[in-house]
Each structure stands twice: as structure tokens, then as C-alpha cells.
């Protein structure tokens, strides 16, 4: 039987009972807490709901002793927590959770696009360095134009990450503090006006939509970089734990 790190076999089947008992046999822990008792409890609950002729016999079914080869203790712990959550939730809650997780994964994708543009900007700056362009270089070939384009697009790409964060009602102390301070300082509204300038034609290169964000002090740009780094820490942390910590948020 397969390992299900992101869910549980259909809870109305013997496979679900068997999966829970195999996890229990592995004696998983999560956050320092033993999860075996809860796994045994829910296996018994689901087993009792099956027709008598389809029930798993914990004392005689040798499949319960089969290990999950290749799964680490940490992976088993996360899988056990997710499996128990799948036992508790109703079909309606499952539908809500799946919908919210789709939204979360899409937000994660928007973040990856934004981060990729910043990394491309940094690479291009590193490649060009202090190198000067020949006097006959066409404007469309000027490295500063390309760098400016990447810089503008990565900053603009931060906007849908902010929008998605708020729409999904996610929470993180550092991100929320930066969003609040950015709103108070006017950086957020300046960033969104800057995005409008990037994606809608402006005749004047000194248009306030650009100039206000690219001010000499650079406070708004520093805020944007700090915010992106805070998002990166958040998405990496939850990606590394298999999104287990998001289960409660996903069912709200």
C-alpha cells in the first residue's frame, strides 16, 4: 500500500483503516508529541463504520506491520497529522480546504515569479557591473534599460502577492508588520501606483508613478525587498513541513 503524505485513502474504505494502523505501527511523533494513540483511535472509528465483512482485523492482518520504506521520521509525523485531520473533517470542510489550498499554491506561484524576476535582476547587474557601453550602442541594447525593466517588473510582481495574501487571510507576524508599516509610510500605495506605470503606457519617463517609488533615499525599495524576504521565509517554512501547519487555516 502506498504512502500518502498529503492525505488519506477514502475514509470509507478498508485502505484508510489499514493506512492509519500502519502509521500507528511506525509510532510517529510531531512537534515532540506522540501521535500513535490518535491514529489507533481513528482507525477503530473508521473500521467500525465499515460493513462487518470488510473490516480490518488488527490482530491478524500482517499488512499492518509493513513499514513505509524510504519515509523519514519527520515525513511520517507530518503524514500522520494530515491523516488524522482527514478523519476529523467533514466532506464540506474537505471541499473548503482543497479550494483554499489551491488558492495558497497559486499565491506561492505568484511569489516564485516575483522572486525569479528579482534574482534575474541581480544576475544582470552582476554581469554588467561597471562596464560602459560604446557610444554607438542602440538605446534598446543599453544594459541600464534591461536592468530597469527587470527591476520594474519584479517590483510590480510583488503586488499580486500582497493582494493574494490579504484575500486568503493568511497571517504571519513579520509579514503583517511590514504590510502595516508600508501602508502607514505610503510605500504600499506608491508600489501599486508604480505597477500601474509599468503595465500601462506612460509618455513621460519622469512620471510620478515611477519617480515616487524610485526616490533617491530608496526607503520604498528597501521596504519591498524586506517584504519579499519575509514572504520567502514564510513560503519556505510551510513548503518544507509539507503544508501540515496550514491545515487549520485551510478549514476556516
N, C-alpha and C positions, 0 to 999 in steps of 0.2 A: 504494500500500500504506500502511496506517495506521501511526501512531506508537504504540508500546506502552510507555509509561513505567513500567508496573507489571509487566511480564512479557515473554514471548516467544511468538510463534506456536507451535503444536505443533511440537516439535523434530524430529519425524519427517516434516516436510513441506518442500518447496522454499521455502515462505514464510519459514521460520525461517532458512534459509541466506541468502536474499535480504535479510532484515531485518538480519542480522549484518553482511553486506557493505556495506549502505547506511550502517549506523552506522560501520563502519570507514572508509568514504569520507569521513565527516564529521570524522574524526580527533579523537574526543572525549578529554578529559582529566578525571581525577577525583582530587582531592587533590594536584594537581600532577603526577600520573603519566599517561603516555600509555597508552591502553587499546587502540589500534588493533592491535598485534601479537596480543593475546589474542583479539580479535574475528575476525581473519583465521584464526587457528589453529582456533577452534571452528567457524567457517563451513566450513573444509576438512574437519574431522572429521565434522560432520553431513552434509555433501554426499557424502562417501564412503560413508555408510550408506544413501543413497538408491538405488533402482534406477537403473541407468545412464540409462534414457530419461527420468528425472525430475530429473536433476542440473542445477544451475545452472552455466553456463559464465561464469566471472568475466571472461574476455577479450572476450566478445561480448554479454553481456546488458546492455543500456543502462539497465535499471531500477536497476542498482547506483549509478548516478550521480545518481539523483533525490534531491534534498535533502528534509529534513524541515522543510517551511516552518512558521515560527512557533515552532519549538522553540529555546530559548536554548542556549548552550554548556553552561551548568550542567545543564539538563534532559537534554541529550544525554549528558553524562558520567554522570549517575545512571542513565539508561536503559541505558547500555552495561554498567555494573557489574551491574545487575539481570539483564540478558540473559545475561551470562556465568555468573552464578550459576545461572540456569535451565538452562544447558547442563551444568553440573557435577553438579547434584543428581539423585538417583535418583527414580523415581516415589514411593517410600515417603517419602523426605525431603521431596518436594514436598507430600505429604499432611500431614506433620507441620508444615511451615512454614505452610501455609494455615490449619491448625487453630490454631496459636499466634498467627498474625496476627489471626484472628477474635477470639481472646481479648484481644489487645492493643487492638484497635479498640473492643471493648466496655469495656475499662478506661478508654480515652480518653473514652468517652461518660460513664461514671460521673464522671470528673473534670470534664467540662463541666457536668454537672448541679450538682456541688458548687460550682464557680466561679460559675455563674449565680446560685445562691442567695446567695452572698456579695455579688455585685455588686448584687443586688436589695436586700439588707440595707443596703448603703452608700447606695443611692439613697433608700431610705425615710428613713434617718437624716438625709440631706441635705435632703429635702423637709420633714420635720417640724421640724428644727432645735431651737430652744429654745421653740417655740410651746407654750403651755399649753392644756389642754383645758378647756372650760366645765364648771362644777360639775355640770351635769345630763347630762354625757356618759355614755352607757351603757358598761359595762365592756368589752363586746365591740367598742366603737368606739375604745377607747383606743389611741393610736399606740404606746405602750410595749408593749402586748400583741402588736401586729403585728410590731413590731421584734424583740421577744423570740422570737416564733415563727419568724421568718426566721433569726435568729441561731442558734437551737437546731437548726433543720433543716439549715443549711449545715454546722454542726459535725458533726452526725450523719452527713451525707452524705460526710464525709471518711473514715469507717470502711471502706466497701466499696472505696474507692480504695486504702487501706492493705492490705486483705485481698487484693485482686486483684494488687497489686504483688508481694506475697510469694508468692502462689500461682503466678504466672507466672515467678518467679525472675529478675526484672529487676534491673539494677544501675545505680546512679549514686552517685558519691561523696558528694555533698551530701545527697541523699535518705536514703541508708543511714545517714549520720552522724546526721541528725536523728531517724530512727527509733530508732537505738540510744540516743541521749541521752534521747529521750522515754520509752523503756522503762525506762531507769535511774532517771529522775526520777519515774516513776509517771504521767506525763502520758498515756501510751497507754492504760493500764488505766482511768484516770479518764475519758478520752474515750469508751471503749467502754461504760462504765457510764452515762455521760451519754446516749449513744444509746439505751440501754435505757429510760432515763427519758422520753426524747422520744417513743418509739414504743410504750410500754406505760404505761397509765394509772397515775398516782401520785396518791394522795389528798392528800399534803402538799406544798405549793409549796416548802417548805424541805427537801425530801427530799435526803439526801446525794448522790444521783446528780446533782442539779442544783448544789447548793451547793459540792460539792468541786471542780467544774470552773470555776464562776464565782466563784472565790475573789477577794478584794479585790486581791491582788497581780497576778493575771492572767497568771502565768507559763505556765499550761497553754494559755490562749488565744493568747498570743504564739507559743508553740511550734506550735500548729495553723496559724496564719497563715504562719509561716515555712515550714512543711512544704508548705502549699498552693502557695506561691510557687515552691518548688523543683520541685514536680510540674509547674507551669505552664511553667517554663523547659525541663524535660525534654521534655514533650509538644510544645511549640512547635518545639524544635530538630529533633526527629525528623519532625514533620509537614512542616517546611519543606524537609527534604532528601529528601522522598518515601519515608521509612522505609528508605532504602538502607542506613543504618548498622545497622539491626536484622536484616539478612539472616542474619548468623552466629548471632545469638541465636535466630532463628526456626527454625533447623535443628538446634539442640542437642537 
